[in-house]
């Protein structure tokens, strides 16, 4: 367990250094540390668990690719990053569906409603500015909203602390991605990059804690 604490410490250190790089405008620190966030989380997860979930590791790998693509602010890199995270979220959904208990119809409706409203509200705000990105953003928005629905449904069917942790991870991920969309297509604010990465790091850590617990 000493090694697990060491690698958790590395993940936290890399994450903090990345946030410092963003807040201080140190592009070298930001670029160097960004790919290391997911790599350190993958190593931490692999050290802690005995039976690795390969779908989860694949999801983290696609998140790593997405992070690398989004380092560079070009339209192609944005699309490649979008596709990478789309695949990651699909894998997250598959993982949770396999682990969750069977849900009733009313539980499904309860879980679907808040994320449907959130998705519709965000699309209403962004639709006039999306242009050729309308379809990709809709597909991605539906996918990450589905992850939120599944995370909530997972908690509704079994109200445990670890399922609440997963739900928190999904919510932080949605906040991060929604901020990206708002900043790119509606109105950019100077604090957005820090907010995006802070919520993203918290989201990945919480999802990781869920996966570690479920491997026990």
N, C-alpha and C positions, 0 to 999 in steps of 0.2 A: 504493500500500500504506500510505502515511501515513494516509490517510482511514480505512482498515480498522482500523488500530491505534487511531485516535481513537475510532471507534464501539465497538470492543471495550472500550476504557477507560471509555466511558460506560456500557456494560452492566455492567461490573464495579463501577463507582462506584455506580450505582443499586442494584445487588444488595447491596452492602455497607451502604449507607445504610438499605436496607429491613431488613436483619438487625439493624442498630443500633437502628432504630425498635422492633423486636420486643423485643430484649433490654433496652432501657431503658424500655419501656412508653410510648413516644412514639407515640400513635395517629395524630396528624397526619402524622408522617413515614412511618409504616407505610402509611397509606391513600394518600398522595400517590405513594409510590414503587412500590407493588405493580403498578399497571397499566403502569408504565414499564419493568418488567423485560422483558416479552415484546415491547413496542414497540421497545425498544433492540436486542433480539436480532434482530428482523425487519429492522431497518435495517442492522445489522451484516452479516447474511447477504446482503442485497440489494446492499450495497456491495462485498463480497468476491467474489461469484460473478458470472460473465458470463451464464450461462444459468440463470435461477432455476427451481427446482422449485416449481411453483404449488401442488401438493398439500401440500408442506411449509409454504409460507407460509399456506395455509389452516389447516393443523394448528396453527400458531403463533397464528393469529387466534382459533381456538376456545379455545386455552389462555389467551389474553388475556381472552376473554369469561369463562372459568371463574374466572380470578383476580379479575375485577371482581365477579362474582356472590358469590364467597366472602369478599369484604371484609365483607359484612354477614351477621351470624349469625342467619339465619332459616331455617325449614324450606324455604320456597319457593326461597330463594337457594341452599341446599344442593343441592336437586334440579336447579335450572338449572345450577349449577356441575358437577354430576355428568354431566349430559347433554352439556355443552360439552366436558368432558375425555373423555367416551366417544367423541364424534365425532373428537376429536383423535387418540386412540389408534387408532381404526379407520384413519384416514388414515396414521398412522405405519406401521401394519402393511402397508397397501397399497404404500406407498413402498418398504419393505424387501423385500417379496416380489418386486416388479418388478426390484430390483437384485441379488438374491441368486442364487447358482448352484443348479442342480437338486440336490436332496438324495435320499439313499437312504432306504429304509424304516428301517434301524437308526439312522441319524442323526436321523430324525424322532422315534423312540421315546426316544432318549437325551435329546433336547432337551425333550420333553414331560414326562418324569418329574419333574424337580425342581420345576417350576412347578405341576404338578398337586398334588403333595404340599403345597407351600406354600399354595396356594389352599384345599385341603381343611382344612388345619390352622387357617388364619385363619377360615374359615367355621364350623368347629367351636367356636372361641372366641366368635364373635360371634352365632351363630344365635339364641340365646335372648333377645337384647336388640334384635334388629332390628325386630321388629313389622311394621308396614306397609312398611318399607324393605327387607324381605327380598329380594323379587324384583329391585328396582333394584340393590341391592348385589351380588347374585349375577351379574347381567348385566355390571355394571362390572368385577367381580372376574375374571370369565372373560375379558373383553376385555383388561384390562391383563396378565393372565397370558399370554394369547395373544401379546401384544407381547413379553413376556419369552421365550416359546418361539421366536418368529420371530427375535429378536435372537441367541439362543443357537444356533439352527439356522444362521443366517447365518455365525456364527463357526466352527461345526463344519465347514461345507462349505468355508470358506476362512479358514484361520487367519492372519489379518493383524492388524496393530496397530490399524488403523482399525475393523475389525469388532469387536475387543475393546473399543474406545472406545464403540461403539454398545451393546454388551452392558452395559458399565458404566452407560451412560445409562439403559437399561431397568431395571437393578437399583436404581439410585438413585430412579427414578420409583416403583417398586414399594414401596420403603422409605417414601417420602414418603406415598403414598396409603394404605399399610397403617397408618401412624402416625395419619393422619386418622381412619381407620375405628376403630382401637383407642381413640383419644381420645374419639370421639363416642359409641361404642356399648358400650365396655367399661370403661375406666378412664383418666381424664384425668390427665396430669402437667404440671407447670408448664413444663417444658422442651420440650414437644411442638411448640408453634408455631415455635420457632427451629429445631428438628430438621426439621420438615416443610418449611419454606421453604429451609433450607440444602441439603437433599438434592434438592429440586425444582430449585433454581437450577443445581446441579451436573449434574443429569440433563439439563436443557435445553441447557446448554452442551456437554455431551458429544455429545448427539444432533446439535446444530448443527455441531460439528466433523466428525462423520461426513458430514453432508450437504454441507458445504463441500468436503471431500476427494473425495466422489463426483461433484462437479460439475467437477473438474479434467480 
